[in-house]
C-alpha cells in the first residue's frame, strides 16, 4: 500500500506517509525526543503488530460492534489534514489517507475487526462471514446480509458486487489495487473486459457468478487463501450499480457506511453527517457515536501540531487524520506530559525508498552509487527521528513475518549517513561525468521539501546535479506511476496490504505490473524475479517464505531498482475531548472506528 499513498498496514497498502516538515540535525538520541528512557516504538513492537490474522465466522460478523467503554453520542470531530484526499471512489483507493476515510463511508464484502490488543479478525462486512472456500481454495462463496442499503435507501444486491469488481477492469479505474482482477483474469485483465460493465458485457459465470441476489461466487484457477484479506481493502468496497457516475464518482460517492458526505469543497473542506440508512445491526466493526466529521484540508503539519499541543477551543475535538506530529515540535510533544498522553504510536508497514526509473537510470553502478551516497539517517531526521522511523537495510518492513533485522547489503546500519567515497568510486567506474543531471520528483509536503534538499546536497557531493521537480501530494503517485514519466528518481513508500511479502514484492517488483497506473514504479522486469514470484504464489507459507526471501535478495543486491531508505513509524496527536483513541494495527493510524467525544 502506498503511504499517503502508502498502501496500508494490512489493508490500505503504499502509500505516502504523513509528511514531516522540518529538517532537524543529527543528534545523539536520533530524533528530537526526550533524553531519558527511549519510549519510541522498536522492532519488538513491530513484531507484535503481526500476529496471525483470523478469519471470522457468521457470529463474529454479526453487528452491532462491541461498545467502546464510556462512549457517548453526539457532536462533531474536527479532522486536520494538510491536503485533499487522494480519492473518494473506492476503486481508486490505494493510499492510506483515502483508506482511512473509506471506513467512515464505504463498506465491502469483508473488513477487519480489531480488538483492544490490536488483534485482527477478517469478518463479513456486507457479507455474512469472511467467506466459504471450496475446491481446495479455488472457489469462494459469499452470502450478503439483509438490510444493506446505500444512503439513498437502495438495497445492495449481488449485482452491485459484480459491478464493483467489473468496473475495476475499465480504464475509468487506474489507481486502485489489482489483486482480484489479476487473480480472476491474469496480468492482462483489462483485455477481458476493456469497457468494464459499462457497455452491458460481463465476466463469464465461470469466473464471477451471481446465481441470486444474495450470492456471489469467485472462481480462480488456483487456490487464493488470501481472498478475504484482499476483499477487505478499501479498493474493493461496494459501488452501487445505479449510482456509478464513472469518473465523476470520485467527487460524490454514495455511502454504505455510518456517515455520508453532506458538503465537499475540493481542496478546502468536507463535512460528513450520519447516514440514516446504515444499520448498526449489520456492522460488527463500526460505530456511529458522533454526529459527524468536519474535515479541513488546508492545515499544514506544523499548524496541526501547534494547535493540538495548545488544546484550546475547537482543537479539543480534533484529530490528526494521517499526518503525524511535526518533527520540529517533537521534543515539545514528548517532553510535555499533557501532550504526550494525547498521542498514539505504532510501527507502520511502510518502507520509504528512493526509486530509480530503470528506463532512464540503466547502469546498476550508478544506482548503487546513489544508494551508498544517501544519508539515510538524515532522511529519518526529516520525518521525526526515532519517533518517525529507522534506517532500512532492505525493502521489507519489520512488520512482516520473518523480518531479518541484520539484512543490510549497503552497510547502512554501520554508515547511516552514507559512504561518499564508495559512491564516487562506483560513478568513476561507470564513467559518469561531473555535473551529470538527474531529475528528482518529490511530493510537496514539508517532509518532501526537507528531504529533497538532503537528496540534492548528498548527490552533489558525488558530482551529480539534481534537478528537483515538485509534484502535488494528491497526484504524486499518479504522476510517477506513468510509464513515460520524465523523472529519473523519486521517493516512494510501500507497505504490505496484508501480512505477507507477496503484497510487497508482487505489486511493486513483478514485471507483469509494468504498466500505467500500476505500482511497479521502477519498471523492473527481471525474468528470475518474475519466476520466483510465480513460484512463491503457488507454495505453502513456510516454503513461500524462503522463496520470497530469495526474490528480495535478488531485487536489492543484484538489480537495485529502489534504494532502501527508512522504515516508518507513526506518532499522532488528538485533542483532550476525544475519547476512544488508540493506534490501529490495521490502518497504522488512529483507529477511526471507535472515536467519540467525551463531552459532546
Secondary structure, DSSP 8 states (H G I E B T S, - for coil): -BBTTB--SSSS--B------------TTSSSS-SSS--S--HHHHHHTT---EE--HHHH-SS----TT-----EEEEE-SS--S--SGGG--BHHHHHHHHHH---SEEEEE-TT--EEEEESSBSSS-EEEGGGTEEEEEB-SS-B-TTS-B--HHHHHHHHHHTTSTT--SS--HHHHHHH-TTGGGGSTTTTTTS----TTTEEEEETTEEEEE-SS--TTHHHHHTSGGG----GGG--GGGGGTS----SSEEEEEEETTTEEEEEE-TT--GGG-SS----SSEEEEES---HHHHHHHHHHT-GGGGGEEESS----GGGHHHHHH-HHHHTTEEEEEEEEEEEEEE-TTT---HHHHHHHHHH--HHHHHHTTTGGGTEEE-SSSS-TTSTT--TT--TT-TTT-TT--HHHHHHHHHHHT--TTEEEEEEEESSHHHHHHHHHHHHHHHTTTEEEEEEEE-GGGHHHHHTSTT-S-SEEEEEEE-SSSSTHHHHHHHH-GGG-STTSS-TT----HHHHHHHHHHHTS-HHHHHHHHHHHHHIIIIII-SEEEEEEEEEEEEB-TTEES--B-TTTSSB-TTS-EETT-
